[in-house]
Amino acid sequence: MKNLSFLDKILYLVNSLMATVLLLSFLLPFVSPKTIPAFAILSLFVPILLIINLAFAIYWLIKLKKQFLLSFVILIVGWLFTTPFYKMSSNNSSLNSDLKVMSYNVKAFDLFTKKDSTDAKNGFDFIASKNLDVLVIQEYYQSKKVKISFPYKYVKFKSKRGKYGMAIYSRFKIINSGSLDLNSTGNNIIFADILKGKDTIRIYNAHFESLRIKPNEENFGQENSEKLINRVSTSFKKQAEQTALFLEHEKKWKGKKIVCGDFNNTAYSWMYHEISKQKKDAFIEAGKGFGRSFNYWFPLRIDFILTDENAIINQFLTLSEKHSDHFPIQAKINW
């Protein structure tokens, strides 16, 4: 610190604070939101903390200062012991027997967003061109404007007369299906068992408690920040309860499975750590880049495709279509 200018001393203090917060964030997978709800909020900021610390490490390295070691060492710890933030390479193989799966939070097919365009196309027609075997949809809305054609489907509405819910479409026969019926106004977990050849594969469609973060609003800059923190903390506690219900249901199934959905949380969270145990994350196995699945100003990966450990992930893609506040994710899976 003695050989640093006044400005660099200030920067190093900020660097130390950011590095400490990032180091604390590595504990997130081991602390239930029920224990410290406010701490769970940090899981949303891990990506930006990683970028900030990387910027500091590069800054000090350019200036040939030993201070680069602070962020550098913590980033190495994160690289060794936490979920990858960025994937340099991908697996892009393919077999005829692959199960091609897409998970997509369609935001009610964006039917309630005012559009300036008079184009009659709804924007979701691209789904038909993907030749999917399984399509898993969160925030489904029944509408004649959206045409999705599969031989089999399971749709679960939130109410008997409602049109809003969740859906699983399949090219293969659905021989069993059901719902966990979460105690939530707009979220749920459903499942369908599909018959592919001699294999029965369970497909879970999970939509965990929403945080109601709007990408075009400065949510974390609101004046009443205490109210915002309390609301988000409550959502994280509900996610923990829903995670427990899901894990209790899932452990009864011993066969092949795929867990798709909008977790409304990142891969640095406690809930992801619990759900992904003894599973493969399709992005980690075969993805590339940030895996960004939510249209926000920094990379947020909150949508996932997970499989049992015996599965082989031959491809993972995050598609670029911007017809919802989420991006569709797609994987090719085999056993």
Residue frames as qw, qx, qy, qz and C-alpha x, y, z in Angstrom:
[[0.000, 0.884, 0.468, 0.000, 0.00, 0.00, 0.00],
 [0.370, -0.695, 0.055, 0.614, 2.94, 2.38, 0.66],
 [0.290, -0.192, 0.547, 0.762, 3.94, 2.54, -3.00],
 [0.182, 0.593, 0.733, 0.280, 0.42, 3.20, -4.22],
 [0.008, -0.286, -0.095, -0.953, -0.94, 6.58, -5.20],
 [0.321, 0.080, 0.510, -0.794, -3.89, 7.99, -3.25],
 [0.692, 0.205, -0.212, -0.658, -6.29, 6.96, -6.04],
 [0.606, 0.184, -0.770, -0.080, -4.87, 3.43, -6.13],
 [0.024, 0.061, -0.809, 0.584, -5.21, 3.14, -2.36],
 [0.552, 0.156, 0.259, -0.777, -8.90, 3.99, -2.67],
 [0.718, 0.270, -0.470, -0.437, -9.27, 1.49, -5.52],
 [0.394, 0.193, -0.879, 0.185, -7.55, -1.21, -3.49],
 [0.267, 0.020, 0.658, -0.704, -9.93, -0.64, -0.59],
 [0.713, 0.251, -0.015, -0.654, -12.86, -1.08, -2.99],
 [0.601, 0.330, -0.712, -0.152, -11.10, -4.12, -4.45],
 [0.078, 0.159, -0.880, 0.441, -10.71, -5.61, -0.97],
 [0.513, 0.131, 0.438, -0.726, -14.40, -5.12, -0.24],
 [0.750, 0.335, -0.261, -0.507, -15.48, -6.73, -3.55],
 [0.466, 0.321, -0.823, 0.049, -13.07, -9.61, -3.06],
 [0.149, -0.084, 0.802, -0.573, -14.36, -10.25, 0.47],
 [0.658, 0.219, 0.233, -0.682, -17.99, -10.24, -0.68],
 [0.700, 0.366, -0.524, -0.318, -17.14, -12.64, -3.52],
 [0.239, 0.256, -0.896, 0.272, -15.36, -14.95, -1.07],
 [0.390, 0.049, 0.633, -0.667, -18.43, -14.91, 1.20],
 [0.708, 0.288, -0.133, -0.631, -20.62, -15.76, -1.79],
 [0.451, 0.292, -0.838, -0.101, -18.82, -19.10, -2.09],
 [0.109, 0.004, 0.861, -0.496, -20.68, -20.11, 1.09],
 [0.543, 0.096, -0.042, -0.833, -24.09, -19.56, -0.52],
 [0.653, 0.050, -0.672, -0.346, -24.63, -23.21, -1.59],
 [0.460, -0.071, -0.816, 0.342, -24.29, -24.31, 2.04],
 [0.060, 0.170, 0.493, -0.851, -26.60, -21.78, 3.73],
 [0.058, 0.550, 0.813, 0.182, -30.34, -22.32, 3.41],
 [0.057, -0.448, -0.169, -0.876, -32.41, -19.18, 2.73],
 [0.605, -0.634, -0.438, -0.198, -34.52, -20.24, 5.69],
 [0.685, -0.369, -0.280, 0.562, -31.52, -19.56, 7.93],
 [0.195, -0.524, 0.032, 0.828, -30.36, -16.20, 6.54],
 [0.517, 0.682, 0.517, 0.020, -32.84, -15.06, 3.86],
 [0.145, 0.954, -0.098, -0.243, -31.08, -11.76, 3.11],
 [0.388, -0.531, 0.660, 0.363, -27.78, -13.57, 2.48],
 [0.623, 0.294, 0.703, 0.175, -29.43, -15.56, -0.34],
 [0.366, 0.896, 0.134, -0.211, -29.90, -12.32, -2.32],
 [0.217, -0.718, 0.535, 0.388, -26.15, -12.34, -2.90],
 [0.635, 0.085, 0.729, 0.242, -26.57, -15.29, -5.28],
 [0.489, 0.800, 0.348, 0.012, -27.99, -12.88, -7.88],
 [0.079, 0.970, -0.213, -0.089, -24.86, -10.74, -7.80],
 [0.760, -0.337, 0.457, 0.316, -22.16, -13.40, -8.04],
 [0.692, 0.492, 0.331, 0.411, -21.78, -12.91, -11.83],
 [0.164, 0.931, -0.013, 0.324, -21.17, -9.17, -11.48],
 [0.562, -0.761, 0.320, 0.051, -18.82, -9.75, -8.52],
 [0.836, -0.013, 0.401, 0.375, -16.78, -12.13, -10.68],
 [0.509, 0.709, 0.208, 0.442, -16.54, -9.53, -13.45],
 [0.176, -0.959, 0.120, -0.186, -15.55, -6.77, -11.03],
 [0.693, -0.578, 0.395, 0.172, -12.81, -8.88, -9.43],
 [0.787, 0.261, 0.361, 0.427, -11.52, -9.95, -12.83],
 [0.283, 0.882, 0.084, 0.367, -11.33, -6.27, -13.84],
 [0.407, -0.873, 0.264, -0.053, -9.36, -5.43, -10.68],
 [0.829, -0.250, 0.403, 0.296, -6.95, -8.33, -11.23],
 [0.651, 0.528, 0.281, 0.467, -6.27, -7.15, -14.80],
 [0.005, 0.969, -0.009, 0.247, -5.88, -3.53, -13.64],
 [0.544, -0.754, 0.361, 0.073, -3.22, -4.39, -11.04],
 [0.840, 0.014, 0.416, 0.348, -1.47, -6.79, -13.40],
 [0.491, 0.759, 0.168, 0.393, -1.17, -4.09, -16.08],
 [0.124, -0.931, 0.208, -0.274, 0.35, -1.79, -13.46],
 [0.663, 0.271, -0.614, 0.332, 2.68, -4.63, -12.35],
 [0.328, -0.507, 0.439, -0.665, 1.43, -4.39, -8.77],
 [0.166, 0.057, -0.968, 0.178, 1.31, -7.36, -6.41],
 [0.428, 0.126, 0.441, -0.779, -2.20, -6.29, -5.39],
 [0.619, 0.179, -0.503, -0.576, -3.46, -8.33, -8.35],
 [0.257, 0.098, -0.950, 0.150, -2.99, -11.42, -6.17],
 [0.335, 0.092, 0.590, -0.729, -6.02, -10.58, -3.99],
 [0.715, 0.336, 0.065, -0.609, -8.68, -10.95, -6.67],
 [0.514, 0.433, -0.701, -0.237, -6.62, -13.45, -8.65],
 [0.048, 0.150, -0.943, 0.294, -6.39, -15.96, -5.79],
 [0.467, 0.226, 0.571, -0.636, -10.10, -15.64, -4.96],
 [0.668, 0.441, -0.233, -0.552, -11.03, -16.11, -8.62],
 [0.370, 0.329, -0.867, -0.055, -8.89, -19.27, -8.71],
 [0.204, 0.026, 0.848, -0.489, -10.70, -20.55, -5.61],
 [0.602, 0.372, 0.241, -0.664, -14.02, -19.86, -7.33],
 [0.573, 0.458, -0.550, -0.399, -12.87, -21.60, -10.51],
 [0.218, 0.239, -0.938, 0.126, -11.86, -24.70, -8.55],
 [0.012, 0.170, 0.880, -0.443, -14.81, -25.00, -6.20],
 [0.396, 0.464, 0.389, -0.690, -17.86, -23.26, -7.70],
 [0.641, 0.546, 0.538, 0.036, -20.04, -23.57, -10.78],
 [0.446, 0.043, 0.358, 0.819, -18.39, -22.17, -13.95],
 [0.172, 0.687, 0.221, -0.671, -19.45, -18.65, -14.83],
 [0.487, 0.688, -0.295, -0.451, -18.18, -18.88, -18.40],
 [0.862, 0.003, 0.488, 0.138, -17.53, -21.95, -20.58],
 [0.054, -0.625, 0.508, 0.590, -14.71, -21.68, -23.10],
 [0.187, 0.179, -0.843, -0.471, -15.61, -24.73, -25.17],
 [0.724, 0.060, 0.242, -0.643, -18.71, -26.75, -25.92],
 [0.346, -0.015, 0.925, 0.155, -19.74, -30.23, -26.95],
 [0.527, 0.430, -0.047, -0.731, -21.69, -30.22, -30.19],
 [0.003, 0.109, -0.956, -0.273, -22.07, -33.85, -31.18],
 [0.663, 0.106, 0.080, -0.737, -25.28, -35.57, -32.13],
 [0.127, -0.029, 0.987, 0.090, -26.80, -39.04, -32.34],
 [0.378, -0.235, -0.597, -0.667, -30.02, -40.12, -34.03],
 [0.529, -0.440, -0.724, 0.053, -31.18, -41.53, -30.71],
 [0.164, 0.032, -0.363, 0.917, -30.72, -38.21, -28.85],
 [0.095, -0.752, -0.645, 0.093, -33.68, -36.77, -26.99],
 [0.236, 0.324, 0.090, 0.911, -33.94, -33.14, -28.07],
 [0.300, -0.687, -0.608, 0.261, -35.37, -31.04, -25.26],
 [0.134, 0.472, 0.018, 0.871, -36.23, -27.34, -24.98],
 [0.299, -0.613, -0.598, 0.422, -37.15, -25.47, -21.81],
 [0.143, 0.357, 0.220, 0.896, -38.67, -22.03, -22.21],
 [0.026, -0.580, -0.551, 0.600, -40.37, -19.51, -19.96],
 [0.258, 0.445, 0.566, 0.644, -42.59, -17.90, -22.58],
 [0.012, 0.216, 0.287, -0.933, -44.09, -15.19, -20.32],
 [0.481, 0.525, 0.565, -0.418, -47.64, -16.14, -21.37],
 [0.591, 0.397, 0.516, 0.476, -46.34, -16.11, -24.96],
 [0.217, -0.204, 0.037, 0.954, -45.89, -12.36, -24.53],
 [0.048, 0.570, 0.718, 0.396, -49.53, -11.94, -25.51],
 [0.233, -0.868, -0.420, 0.127, -50.14, -9.12, -23.07],
 [0.410, -0.437, 0.134, 0.789, -47.24, -6.89, -24.10],
 [0.412, 0.841, 0.183, -0.300, -48.23, -3.94, -26.27],
 [0.613, -0.073, 0.491, 0.615, -46.39, -4.05, -29.58],
 [0.179, 0.627, -0.135, -0.746, -45.94, -1.35, -32.18],
 [0.040, 0.201, -0.823, -0.530, -45.67, -3.89, -34.98],
 [0.731, 0.172, 0.103, -0.652, -48.77, -5.06, -36.81],
 [0.340, 0.317, -0.866, -0.183, -47.05, -8.32, -37.81],
 [0.829, -0.229, -0.126, -0.495, -49.49, -11.15, -37.28],
 [0.745, 0.131, -0.616, 0.217, -46.75, -13.64, -36.37],
 [0.640, -0.748, -0.089, -0.149, -46.59, -14.25, -32.64],
 [0.027, 0.803, -0.564, 0.191, -42.82, -14.77, -32.55],
 [0.587, -0.352, 0.704, -0.189, -42.98, -18.32, -31.19],
 [0.871, 0.417, -0.046, -0.256, -43.37, -19.99, -34.58],
 [0.288, 0.669, -0.683, 0.048, -39.64, -20.74, -34.53],
 [0.575, -0.319, 0.690, -0.301, -40.30, -23.58, -32.05],
 [0.896, 0.308, 0.225, -0.226, -41.74, -25.75, -34.84],
 [0.600, 0.708, -0.372, 0.024, -38.48, -25.48, -36.79],
 [0.189, -0.653, 0.696, -0.232, -36.44, -27.01, -33.95],
 [0.758, 0.086, -0.613, -0.203, -37.83, -30.53, -34.44],
 [0.241, -0.464, 0.654, -0.547, -38.05, -31.10, -30.70],
 [0.454, -0.146, -0.878, -0.027, -38.83, -34.33, -28.93],
 [0.377, -0.622, -0.609, 0.316, -39.85, -32.61, -25.71],
 [0.076, 0.543, 0.034, 0.836, -40.93, -29.00, -25.11],
 [0.419, -0.507, -0.620, 0.428, -41.23, -27.77, -21.53],
 [0.046, 0.596, 0.185, 0.780, -43.00, -24.45, -20.99],
 [0.253, -0.428, -0.575, 0.650, -43.27, -22.24, -17.94],
 [0.173, 0.466, 0.171, -0.851, -45.84, -19.42, -17.76],
 [0.111, 0.226, 0.841, 0.478, -47.95, -21.19, -20.37],
 [0.370, 0.361, 0.287, -0.806, -51.10, -19.48, -21.60],
 [0.442, 0.346, 0.811, 0.165, -53.77, -21.17, -23.69],
 [0.248, 0.653, -0.030, -0.715, -54.35, -19.12, -26.82],
 [0.776, 0.501, 0.383, 0.017, -55.50, -19.80, -30.38],
 [0.278, 0.921, -0.256, -0.096, -52.78, -17.41, -31.55],
 [0.146, -0.616, 0.774, 0.024, -50.06, -19.87, -30.54],
 [0.932, 0.183, -0.145, -0.276, -49.95, -23.13, -32.48],
 [0.139, -0.545, 0.824, -0.070, -47.81, -25.88, -30.97],
 [0.887, 0.132, -0.220, -0.385, -48.25, -29.33, -32.48],
 [0.005, -0.394, 0.905, -0.158, -47.09, -32.45, -30.63],
 [0.544, -0.167, -0.767, -0.298, -48.78, -35.87, -30.45],
 [0.598, -0.499, -0.596, 0.196, -48.85, -35.80, -26.65],
 [0.067, 0.538, -0.216, 0.812, -49.08, -33.10, -24.02],
 [0.455, -0.550, -0.636, 0.295, -49.74, -32.49, -20.34],
 [0.032, 0.519, -0.007, 0.854, -51.01, -29.04, -19.41],
 [0.397, -0.500, -0.664, 0.390, -51.70, -28.06, -15.82],
 [0.033, -0.691, -0.162, -0.704, -53.65, -24.85, -15.26],
 [0.087, 0.182, -0.582, 0.788, -53.57, -22.94, -11.99],
 [0.458, 0.165, 0.513, -0.707, -57.35, -23.09, -11.77],
 [0.495, 0.310, 0.811, 0.033, -60.11, -25.16, -13.38],
 [0.409, 0.828, 0.381, -0.051, -61.40, -22.25, -15.45],
 [0.167, -0.829, 0.278, 0.456, -58.05, -20.57, -16.01],
 [0.789, 0.609, -0.042, 0.067, -55.85, -20.49, -19.08],
 [0.124, 0.811, -0.520, 0.238, -52.55, -19.90, -17.29],
 [0.899, -0.369, 0.228, -0.064, -50.25, -22.68, -16.11],
 [0.213, -0.594, 0.730, 0.263, -47.45, -25.00, -17.23],
 [0.876, 0.374, -0.018, -0.304, -47.06, -27.47, -20.08],
 [0.395, -0.403, 0.777, 0.280, -45.03, -30.47, -21.22],
 [0.763, 0.500, -0.112, -0.393, -45.27, -31.45, -24.89],
 [0.486, -0.389, 0.765, 0.164, -43.81, -34.70, -26.18],
 [0.524, 0.382, -0.582, -0.490, -43.27, -36.57, -29.44],
 [0.329, 0.054, -0.940, 0.080, -43.30, -39.75, -27.36],
 [0.549, -0.523, -0.561, -0.332, -46.27, -41.18, -25.51],
 [0.174, -0.438, 0.503, -0.725, -46.93, -39.78, -22.04],
 [0.574, -0.203, -0.788, -0.088, -47.87, -42.72, -19.81],
 [0.483, -0.615, -0.526, 0.335, -48.09, -40.85, -16.51],
 [0.189, 0.517, -0.019, 0.835, -48.25, -37.25, -15.36],
 [0.465, -0.682, -0.530, 0.192, -48.93, -35.14, -12.31],
 [0.078, 0.763, -0.066, 0.638, -48.49, -31.91, -10.40],
 [0.440, -0.098, -0.625, 0.637, -46.94, -30.99, -7.06],
 [0.224, -0.801, -0.447, -0.330, -49.51, -28.16, -6.73],
 [0.422, 0.021, -0.362, 0.831, -47.25, -25.67, -5.00],
 [0.168, -0.809, -0.496, 0.267, -48.86, -23.24, -2.61],
 [0.275, -0.309, 0.198, 0.889, -48.04, -20.27, -4.82],
 [0.414, 0.647, 0.235, -0.595, -50.02, -17.77, -6.86],
 [0.600, 0.701, -0.199, -0.329, -48.19, -18.37, -10.13],
 [0.168, 0.581, -0.796, -0.035, -45.58, -21.11, -9.73],
 [0.924, -0.090, 0.217, -0.302, -45.67, -24.87, -9.80],
 [0.082, -0.447, 0.865, 0.211, -43.81, -28.10, -10.58],
 [0.880, 0.212, 0.110, -0.410, -45.31, -30.70, -12.92],
 [0.261, -0.412, 0.839, 0.241, -43.98, -33.94, -14.39],
 [0.845, 0.340, -0.056, -0.409, -44.64, -36.36, -17.21],
 [0.573, -0.305, 0.738, 0.181, -43.27, -39.85, -17.80],
 [0.608, 0.579, -0.279, -0.466, -42.58, -40.44, -21.49],
 [0.864, -0.048, 0.496, 0.075, -42.02, -43.80, -23.19],
 [0.354, 0.766, -0.451, -0.293, -39.06, -43.74, -25.60],
 [0.527, 0.306, -0.791, -0.056, -38.48, -47.22, -26.93],
 [0.700, -0.306, -0.636, 0.105, -38.10, -49.43, -23.89],
 [0.342, -0.009, -0.431, 0.835, -37.12, -46.49, -21.67],
 [0.224, -0.850, -0.463, -0.114, -39.41, -44.53, -19.38],
 [0.407, 0.169, -0.168, 0.882, -38.01, -41.05, -18.83],
 [0.194, -0.791, -0.513, 0.271, -39.43, -38.65, -16.26],
 [0.277, 0.460, 0.124, 0.835, -39.56, -35.03, -17.36],
 [0.261, -0.659, -0.487, 0.510, -39.91, -32.44, -14.61],
 [0.180, 0.639, 0.223, 0.714, -41.04, -28.90, -15.41],
 [0.464, -0.541, -0.462, 0.528, -40.18, -26.64, -12.47],
 [0.111, 0.680, 0.104, 0.717, -41.04, -23.00, -12.02],
 [0.494, -0.358, -0.559, 0.562, -39.88, -21.92, -8.59],
 [0.133, -0.846, -0.392, 0.336, -41.05, -18.83, -6.70],
 [0.448, 0.673, 0.169, 0.564, -40.58, -15.67, -8.76],
 [0.429, -0.341, -0.239, 0.802, -38.56, -12.69, -7.55],
 [0.225, 0.884, 0.410, -0.009, -40.49, -10.34, -9.84],
 [0.351, -0.522, 0.268, 0.729, -37.33, -8.69, -11.17],
 [0.561, 0.770, 0.299, -0.059, -38.15, -6.61, -14.22],
 [0.722, 0.036, 0.217, 0.656, -35.26, -6.12, -16.64],
 [0.247, 0.614, 0.242, 0.709, -36.33, -2.63, -17.69],
 [0.398, -0.860, -0.086, -0.308, -36.60, -1.27, -14.15],
 [0.266, 0.524, -0.615, 0.525, -33.91, -0.38, -11.64],
 [0.758, -0.459, -0.433, -0.162, -35.16, -2.85, -9.03],
 [0.743, -0.318, -0.316, 0.497, -32.09, -2.64, -6.84],
 [0.267, 0.164, -0.075, 0.947, -31.99, 1.13, -6.97],
 [0.319, -0.702, -0.504, -0.390, -35.43, 1.75, -5.51],
 [0.123, -0.619, 0.315, -0.709, -35.71, 4.27, -2.71],
 [0.751, -0.404, 0.280, -0.442, -37.46, 1.84, -0.41],
 [0.456, 0.435, -0.776, -0.011, -34.67, -0.72, -0.51],
 [0.255, -0.192, 0.823, -0.470, -35.65, -2.28, 2.82],
 [0.741, 0.249, 0.304, -0.545, -39.08, -3.20, 1.46],
 [0.690, 0.519, -0.438, -0.250, -37.46, -4.66, -1.67],
 [0.174, 0.418, -0.865, 0.218, -34.99, -6.76, 0.34],
 [0.478, -0.030, 0.697, -0.535, -37.79, -8.12, 2.54],
 [0.790, 0.377, 0.047, -0.482, -39.86, -9.07, -0.52],
 [0.606, 0.515, -0.600, -0.085, -37.00, -10.83, -2.25],
 [0.069, -0.350, 0.856, -0.375, -35.95, -12.56, 1.00],
 [0.677, 0.095, 0.487, -0.544, -39.49, -13.90, 1.40],
 [0.792, 0.464, -0.234, -0.321, -39.33, -15.28, -2.15],
 [0.353, 0.497, -0.782, 0.126, -36.06, -17.06, -1.39],
 [0.364, -0.171, 0.778, -0.483, -37.59, -18.67, 1.70],
 [0.800, 0.292, 0.217, -0.477, -40.48, -19.91, -0.43],
 [0.626, 0.549, -0.534, -0.145, -37.99, -21.30, -2.93],
 [0.001, 0.388, -0.872, 0.299, -36.35, -23.26, -0.11],
 [0.607, 0.069, 0.602, -0.514, -39.72, -24.74, 0.88],
 [0.790, 0.477, -0.066, -0.380, -40.51, -25.61, -2.73],
 [0.363, 0.567, -0.740, 0.005, -37.08, -27.19, -3.14],
 [0.293, -0.215, 0.852, -0.377, -37.75, -29.48, -0.17],
 [0.742, 0.291, 0.371, -0.477, -41.10, -30.54, -1.69],
 [0.670, 0.594, -0.366, -0.252, -39.49, -31.24, -5.04],
 [0.167, 0.499, -0.840, 0.132, -36.63, -33.29, -3.57],
 [0.507, -0.054, 0.737, -0.443, -39.07, -35.34, -1.51],
 [0.792, 0.440, 0.166, -0.390, -41.08, -36.11, -4.66],
 [0.513, 0.676, -0.506, -0.154, -38.04, -36.73, -6.87],
 [0.145, -0.476, 0.853, -0.158, -36.34, -39.27, -4.60],
 [0.733, 0.113, 0.575, -0.346, -39.22, -41.69, -5.19],
 [0.781, 0.602, -0.044, -0.157, -38.28, -41.94, -8.87],
 [0.666, -0.463, 0.504, 0.297, -35.27, -44.20, -9.53],
 [0.741, 0.415, 0.437, 0.296, -35.27, -44.14, -13.32],
 [0.426, 0.182, 0.250, 0.850, -33.95, -41.81, -16.02],
 [0.051, -0.854, -0.460, 0.238, -34.95, -38.19, -15.58],
 [0.341, 0.357, 0.133, 0.860, -34.60, -34.67, -16.87],
 [0.193, -0.732, -0.462, 0.463, -35.29, -31.64, -14.68],
 [0.288, 0.429, 0.295, 0.803, -36.08, -28.51, -16.69],
 [0.204, -0.827, -0.524, 0.023, -37.25, -25.14, -15.60],
 [0.091, 0.729, -0.099, 0.671, -37.00, -21.59, -14.47],
 [0.608, -0.290, -0.585, 0.452, -35.41, -21.70, -11.01],
 [0.133, -0.922, -0.116, -0.344, -35.57, -17.92, -10.52],
 [0.557, -0.760, 0.309, 0.132, -32.14, -18.25, -8.95],
 [0.402, 0.741, -0.529, -0.096, -28.58, -18.75, -10.12],
 [0.882, 0.118, -0.443, 0.111, -26.17, -21.67, -10.12],
 [0.286, 0.368, -0.574, 0.673, -24.49, -20.13, -7.04],
 [0.549, -0.420, 0.113, -0.714, -27.55, -20.57, -4.85],
 [0.382, -0.212, 0.823, -0.363, -28.42, -23.07, -2.13],
 [0.782, 0.293, 0.333, -0.439, -31.43, -24.36, -4.08],
 [0.674, 0.595, -0.403, -0.172, -29.36, -25.10, -7.20],
 [0.043, 0.505, -0.834, 0.217, -26.75, -26.85, -5.05],
 [0.541, -0.043, 0.724, -0.425, -29.42, -29.07, -3.49],
 [0.793, 0.437, 0.183, -0.384, -31.34, -29.86, -6.70],
 [0.581, 0.669, -0.447, -0.121, -28.24, -30.49, -8.84],
 [0.412, -0.484, 0.761, -0.127, -26.76, -33.08, -6.46],
 [0.519, 0.011, 0.848, 0.110, -26.11, -36.35, -8.28],
 [0.574, 0.723, 0.374, -0.091, -27.13, -34.71, -11.55],
 [0.506, 0.030, 0.346, 0.790, -25.49, -33.28, -14.64],
 [0.174, 0.767, 0.158, -0.598, -26.03, -29.67, -15.65],
 [0.725, 0.524, 0.382, 0.232, -26.43, -29.61, -19.44],
 [0.200, 0.967, -0.125, 0.093, -24.74, -26.19, -19.70],
 [0.415, -0.721, 0.551, 0.069, -21.70, -27.32, -17.73],
 [0.768, -0.021, 0.619, 0.164, -21.45, -30.57, -19.71],
 [0.562, 0.351, 0.576, 0.479, -21.90, -29.18, -23.21],
 [0.131, 0.945, 0.294, -0.055, -22.54, -25.42, -23.17],
 [0.566, 0.170, 0.055, 0.805, -20.43, -22.44, -24.16],
 [0.003, 0.566, 0.084, 0.820, -20.27, -18.80, -23.09],
 [0.198, -0.240, 0.492, -0.813, -22.25, -17.37, -20.17],
 [0.147, -0.324, -0.934, -0.029, -25.35, -19.49, -20.68],
 [0.155, 0.120, 0.247, -0.949, -27.36, -16.31, -20.12],
 [0.037, -0.385, -0.894, -0.225, -31.05, -17.22, -19.99],
 [0.066, -0.807, -0.515, 0.282, -32.67, -14.07, -18.58],
 [0.384, 0.648, 0.214, 0.622, -32.77, -10.80, -20.49],
 [0.425, -0.869, -0.124, 0.223, -31.04, -8.63, -17.87],
 [0.249, 0.934, -0.253, 0.045, -28.12, -6.20, -18.10],
 [0.061, -0.602, 0.795, -0.033, -25.60, -8.70, -16.73],
 [0.529, 0.125, -0.796, -0.266, -25.42, -12.44, -17.44],
 [0.564, -0.206, 0.562, -0.569, -27.99, -14.30, -15.38],
 [0.438, 0.073, -0.854, -0.272, -28.35, -18.06, -15.86],
 [0.433, -0.104, 0.573, -0.688, -31.56, -18.96, -14.02],
 [0.876, 0.211, -0.025, -0.432, -33.03, -21.52, -16.43],
 [0.237, -0.491, 0.838, 0.027, -31.64, -25.05, -16.30],
 [0.899, 0.133, -0.302, -0.289, -31.73, -28.49, -17.87],
 [0.286, -0.527, 0.771, -0.217, -30.42, -31.12, -15.44],
 [0.823, 0.108, -0.478, -0.287, -30.23, -34.88, -15.94],
 [0.886, -0.434, 0.165, -0.002, -29.41, -37.96, -13.92],
 [0.325, -0.715, 0.552, 0.279, -25.70, -38.85, -13.70],
 [0.655, 0.035, 0.711, 0.253, -25.95, -41.64, -16.31],
 [0.518, 0.804, 0.276, -0.094, -27.06, -39.28, -19.07],
 [0.552, -0.066, 0.324, 0.766, -24.76, -38.07, -21.86],
 [0.202, 0.852, 0.200, -0.439, -25.24, -34.45, -22.92],
 [0.661, 0.222, 0.448, 0.559, -24.35, -34.12, -26.58],
 [0.203, 0.447, 0.228, 0.841, -25.35, -30.49, -27.01],
 [0.165, -0.711, -0.522, 0.441, -26.54, -27.45, -25.06],
 [0.239, 0.384, 0.289, 0.844, -27.65, -24.17, -26.61],
 [0.026, 0.619, 0.438, -0.652, -29.04, -20.89, -25.37],
 [0.369, 0.552, 0.565, 0.490, -31.08, -19.52, -28.25],
 [0.222, -0.067, -0.041, 0.972, -31.16, -15.81, -29.08],
 [0.145, -0.582, -0.612, -0.515, -34.91, -15.33, -29.66],
 [0.078, -0.033, -0.427, 0.900, -36.20, -12.34, -27.68],
 [0.384, -0.411, -0.541, -0.625, -39.92, -13.01, -27.57],
 [0.673, -0.640, -0.371, -0.019, -40.00, -13.28, -23.76],
 [0.222, -0.889, 0.350, -0.194, -37.98, -11.96, -20.83],
 [0.705, -0.370, 0.594, 0.113, -36.26, -15.38, -20.90],
 [0.377, 0.526, -0.643, -0.410, -34.27, -17.07, -23.65],
 [0.970, -0.001, -0.035, -0.241, -35.09, -20.65, -24.65],
 [0.208, -0.592, 0.777, 0.038, -32.51, -23.29, -23.72],
 [0.899, 0.267, -0.168, -0.303, -32.08, -26.54, -25.61],
 [0.319, -0.538, 0.781, 0.008, -30.18, -29.80, -25.08],
 [0.798, 0.218, -0.495, -0.267, -29.59, -33.13, -26.81],
 [0.483, -0.476, 0.643, -0.355, -29.54, -35.95, -24.27],
 [0.777, 0.174, -0.571, -0.199, -28.76, -39.64, -24.49],
 [0.697, -0.528, 0.421, -0.241, -28.08, -42.58, -22.17]]
